[in-house]
Amino acid sequence: MSSKKKENIKSIAVIGEREIVMGYRLLGVEDTFTVTDKNEAVKKMENLFSSHKYNLIVASQFVQDSLSQLTRSKIESSIDPLVIFMPALEGTIHEESIAALAKRVLGISIKTG
């Protein structure tokens, strides 16, 4: 593989609480980042998002809740990198429906029911 092609290959990053990050690390994801407070979560997410190093960023619900509405809107409307938020491990789970995810990521509406 040429070095030019290698430069275009991007990877996956995971950011969140220790339990979520450890699971992805065990699956072989190398770029994992544990955050313990909201300020750290915001800084790390902004750095990962703007680094242009990742195609996919998996972030926990804690990270999503830490972001300002403006930053969250910018991140949720992005497809490069694509950011997926994982539901919280405990407490209230804010799940995004398949239809909402398809609308956000692909720009298409899926009829349900």
CYANA upper distance limits for C-alpha pairs under 8 A (distance plus 0.5 A):
  1 MET  CA      5 LYS  CA      7.10
  1 MET  CA      6 LYS  CA      7.52
  2 SER  CA      6 LYS  CA      7.01
  3 SER  CA      7 GLU  CA      6.82
  4 LYS  CA      8 ASN  CA      7.32
  5 LYS  CA      9 ILE  CA      7.20
 10 LYS  CA     53 LYS  CA      6.04
 10 LYS  CA     54 TYR  CA      5.40
 10 LYS  CA     55 ASN  CA      6.05
 11 SER  CA     53 LYS  CA      7.24
 11 SER  CA     54 TYR  CA      5.21
 11 SER  CA     55 ASN  CA      6.20
 11 SER  CA     56 LEU  CA      7.31
 12 ILE  CA     29 VAL  CA      7.37
 12 ILE  CA     30 GLU  CA      8.50
 12 ILE  CA     31 ASP  CA      7.27
 12 ILE  CA     54 TYR  CA      6.00
 12 ILE  CA     55 ASN  CA      6.65
 12 ILE  CA     56 LEU  CA      5.38
 12 ILE  CA     57 ILE  CA      6.29
 12 ILE  CA     58 VAL  CA      8.13
 13 ALA  CA     29 VAL  CA      7.76
 13 ALA  CA     30 GLU  CA      8.09
 13 ALA  CA     31 ASP  CA      5.40
 13 ALA  CA     32 THR  CA      6.19
 13 ALA  CA     33 PHE  CA      8.25
 13 ALA  CA     48 LEU  CA      8.29
 13 ALA  CA     54 TYR  CA      7.09
 13 ALA  CA     56 LEU  CA      6.94
 13 ALA  CA     57 ILE  CA      5.29
 13 ALA  CA     58 VAL  CA      6.73
 14 VAL  CA     21 VAL  CA      6.75
 14 VAL  CA     24 TYR  CA      7.76
 14 VAL  CA     29 VAL  CA      8.28
 14 VAL  CA     31 ASP  CA      6.97
 14 VAL  CA     32 THR  CA      5.18
 14 VAL  CA     33 PHE  CA      6.62
 14 VAL  CA     57 ILE  CA      6.22
 14 VAL  CA     58 VAL  CA      5.17
 14 VAL  CA     59 ALA  CA      6.27
 15 ILE  CA     21 VAL  CA      6.93
 15 ILE  CA     32 THR  CA      6.41
 15 ILE  CA     33 PHE  CA      5.19
 15 ILE  CA     34 THR  CA      6.38
 15 ILE  CA     35 VAL  CA      7.48
 15 ILE  CA     41 ALA  CA      8.41
 15 ILE  CA     45 MET  CA      7.92
 15 ILE  CA     57 ILE  CA      8.05
 15 ILE  CA     58 VAL  CA      6.84
 15 ILE  CA     59 ALA  CA      5.31
 15 ILE  CA     60 SER  CA      7.08
 15 ILE  CA     63 VAL  CA      8.07
 16 GLY  CA     20 ILE  CA      6.82
 16 GLY  CA     21 VAL  CA      6.59
 16 GLY  CA     33 PHE  CA      7.08
 16 GLY  CA     34 THR  CA      5.76
 16 GLY  CA     35 VAL  CA      5.99
 16 GLY  CA     36 THR  CA      8.43
 16 GLY  CA     41 ALA  CA      8.00
 16 GLY  CA     59 ALA  CA      6.17
 16 GLY  CA     60 SER  CA      5.38
 16 GLY  CA     61 GLN  CA      8.44
 16 GLY  CA     62 PHE  CA      7.38
 16 GLY  CA     63 VAL  CA      6.73
 17 GLU  CA     21 VAL  CA      6.74
 17 GLU  CA     34 THR  CA      5.98
 17 GLU  CA     35 VAL  CA      6.29
 17 GLU  CA     36 THR  CA      7.13
 17 GLU  CA     60 SER  CA      7.53
 17 GLU  CA     62 PHE  CA      8.15
 18 ARG  CA     22 MET  CA      6.42
 18 ARG  CA     34 THR  CA      5.98
 18 ARG  CA     35 VAL  CA      8.01
 19 GLU  CA     23 GLY  CA      6.98
 20 ILE  CA     24 TYR  CA      7.22
 20 ILE  CA     60 SER  CA      7.86
 21 VAL  CA     25 ARG  CA      6.67
 21 VAL  CA     32 THR  CA      6.40
 21 VAL  CA     33 PHE  CA      7.19
 21 VAL  CA     34 THR  CA      6.82
 22 MET  CA     26 LEU  CA      6.64
 23 GLY  CA     27 LEU  CA      6.99
 24 TYR  CA     28 GLY  CA      7.02
 24 TYR  CA     29 VAL  CA      6.07
 24 TYR  CA     32 THR  CA      8.04
 25 ARG  CA     29 VAL  CA      5.43
 25 ARG  CA     30 GLU  CA      6.70
 25 ARG  CA     32 THR  CA      7.15
 35 VAL  CA     40 GLU  CA      6.58
 35 VAL  CA     41 ALA  CA      6.03
 36 THR  CA     40 GLU  CA      7.46
 36 THR  CA     41 ALA  CA      7.79
 37 ASP  CA     41 ALA  CA      6.70
 38 LYS  CA     42 VAL  CA      6.66
 38 LYS  CA     62 PHE  CA      8.42
 38 LYS  CA     63 VAL  CA      7.67
 38 LYS  CA     66 SER  CA      5.69
 39 ASN  CA     43 LYS  CA      6.74
 39 ASN  CA     66 SER  CA      8.07
 40 GLU  CA     44 LYS  CA      6.55
 41 ALA  CA     45 MET  CA      6.47
 41 ALA  CA     63 VAL  CA      6.05
 41 ALA  CA     66 SER  CA      7.26
 42 VAL  CA     46 GLU  CA      6.60
 42 VAL  CA     63 VAL  CA      7.46
 42 VAL  CA     66 SER  CA      6.79
 42 VAL  CA     67 LEU  CA      6.35
 43 LYS  CA     47 ASN  CA      6.68
 44 LYS  CA     48 LEU  CA      6.60
 45 MET  CA     49 PHE  CA      6.45
 45 MET  CA     63 VAL  CA      8.12
 46 GLU  CA     50 SER  CA      6.60
 47 ASN  CA     51 SER  CA      6.42
 48 LEU  CA     52 HIS  CA      8.14
 48 LEU  CA     53 LYS  CA      8.04
 48 LEU  CA     54 TYR  CA      8.05
 48 LEU  CA     57 ILE  CA      8.35
 49 PHE  CA     54 TYR  CA      8.26
 49 PHE  CA     57 ILE  CA      8.25
 49 PHE  CA     75 ILE  CA      8.20
 49 PHE  CA     81 PRO  CA      7.37
 52 HIS  CA     81 PRO  CA      7.92
 54 TYR  CA     80 ASP  CA      8.49
 54 TYR  CA     81 PRO  CA      6.51
 55 ASN  CA     80 ASP  CA      6.43
 55 ASN  CA     81 PRO  CA      5.05
 55 ASN  CA     82 LEU  CA      6.66
 56 LEU  CA     80 ASP  CA      8.13
 56 LEU  CA     81 PRO  CA      5.84
 56 LEU  CA     82 LEU  CA      5.38
 56 LEU  CA     83 VAL  CA      6.34
 56 LEU  CA     84 ILE  CA      8.11
 57 ILE  CA     81 PRO  CA      7.30
 57 ILE  CA     82 LEU  CA      6.77
 57 ILE  CA     83 VAL  CA      5.23
 57 ILE  CA     84 ILE  CA      6.85
 58 VAL  CA     83 VAL  CA      6.34
 58 VAL  CA     84 ILE  CA      5.44
 58 VAL  CA     85 PHE  CA      6.39
 58 VAL  CA     86 MET  CA      7.47
 59 ALA  CA     63 VAL  CA      6.69
 59 ALA  CA     64 GLN  CA      7.65
 59 ALA  CA     83 VAL  CA      7.66
 59 ALA  CA     84 ILE  CA      6.69
 59 ALA  CA     85 PHE  CA      5.28
 59 ALA  CA     86 MET  CA      6.50
 60 SER  CA     64 GLN  CA      7.05
 60 SER  CA     85 PHE  CA      5.82
 60 SER  CA     86 MET  CA      5.18
 60 SER  CA     87 PRO  CA      6.88
 60 SER  CA     88 ALA  CA      7.16
 61 GLN  CA     65 ASP  CA      6.57
 61 GLN  CA     85 PHE  CA      6.38
 61 GLN  CA     86 MET  CA      6.13
 61 GLN  CA     87 PRO  CA      5.71
 61 GLN  CA     88 ALA  CA      5.71
 61 GLN  CA     94 HIS  CA      8.46
 62 PHE  CA     66 SER  CA      6.72
 62 PHE  CA     88 ALA  CA      7.50
 63 VAL  CA     67 LEU  CA      7.15
 64 GLN  CA     72 ARG  CA      7.44
 64 GLN  CA     85 PHE  CA      7.31
 67 LEU  CA     71 THR  CA      6.60
 67 LEU  CA     72 ARG  CA      6.26
 68 SER  CA     72 ARG  CA      6.51
 69 GLN  CA     73 SER  CA      6.54
 70 LEU  CA     74 LYS  CA      6.83
 71 THR  CA     75 ILE  CA      6.66
 72 ARG  CA     76 GLU  CA      6.43
 73 SER  CA     77 SER  CA      6.63
 74 LYS  CA     78 SER  CA      7.00
 75 ILE  CA     83 VAL  CA      7.23
 76 GLU  CA     82 LEU  CA      8.48
 76 GLU  CA     83 VAL  CA      7.15
 76 GLU  CA    104 ARG  CA      7.96
 77 SER  CA    104 ARG  CA      7.08
 77 SER  CA    105 VAL  CA      7.94
 78 SER  CA     82 LEU  CA      6.41
 78 SER  CA     83 VAL  CA      7.80
 78 SER  CA    105 VAL  CA      8.28
 79 ILE  CA     83 VAL  CA      7.96
 79 ILE  CA    105 VAL  CA      6.86
 82 LEU  CA    105 VAL  CA      8.33
 87 PRO  CA     93 ILE  CA      5.99
 87 PRO  CA     94 HIS  CA      6.60
 87 PRO  CA     95 GLU  CA      6.79
 88 ALA  CA     92 THR  CA      7.65
 88 ALA  CA     93 ILE  CA      6.20
 88 ALA  CA     94 HIS  CA      8.22
 89 LEU  CA     93 ILE  CA      8.34
 96 GLU  CA    100 ALA  CA      6.71
 96 GLU  CA    101 LEU  CA      6.84
 97 SER  CA    101 LEU  CA      6.65
 98 ILE  CA    102 ALA  CA      6.56
 99 ALA  CA    103 LYS  CA      6.69
 99 ALA  CA    109 SER  CA      7.13
 99 ALA  CA    110 ILE  CA      5.93
 99 ALA  CA    111 LYS  CA      8.13
 99 ALA  CA    112 THR  CA      8.09
100 ALA  CA    104 ARG  CA      6.60
100 ALA  CA    109 SER  CA      8.49
101 LEU  CA    105 VAL  CA      6.39
101 LEU  CA    106 LEU  CA      8.37
102 ALA  CA    106 LEU  CA      5.69
102 ALA  CA    107 GLY  CA      6.99
102 ALA  CA    108 ILE  CA      6.53
102 ALA  CA    109 SER  CA      7.34
102 ALA  CA    110 ILE  CA      7.82
103 LYS  CA    107 GLY  CA      4.94
103 LYS  CA    108 ILE  CA      5.25
103 LYS  CA    109 SER  CA      5.90
103 LYS  CA    110 ILE  CA      8.14
104 ARG  CA    108 ILE  CA      8.38
